[in-house]
Amino acid sequence: MPVIHFVTTSGETLTLAAENGRSIMEVAKANDLPMLAACGGALACATCHVIVDPEWYDRLDPPSEDEEDLLDTAHGLTPTSRLCCQIRVSDALDGIRVTLTPMD
Ligand code: FES
């Protein structure tokens, strides 16, 4: 099973195994990480905003136009920001590192 490294807003790293095909948001929620993900993955809220480690960012499928539009509304946007309900876990992402963003 691929693993995902989640870095919390306080700098702690949590490494979690994740099933292929789930979204990174689903993995975070299933493990009670602090993430609102208010729309449940419907690409309608931007509260699943994470910052992807630059080393990994280019390995992801590029964001859709809808995701980019929503990302523009996210707090603390960075060049490697993504909405993690749109990132599917796969073997190719084994070891990816994402940083959570504040919930408020
Ligand atoms: Fe709402 Fe990702 S959970 S956009």
Residues whose N, C-alpha, C, O or C-beta is under 5 A from the ligand:
A	BS01	FES	A37 A38 C39 G40 G41 A42 L43 A44 C45 A46 T47 C48 L83 C85
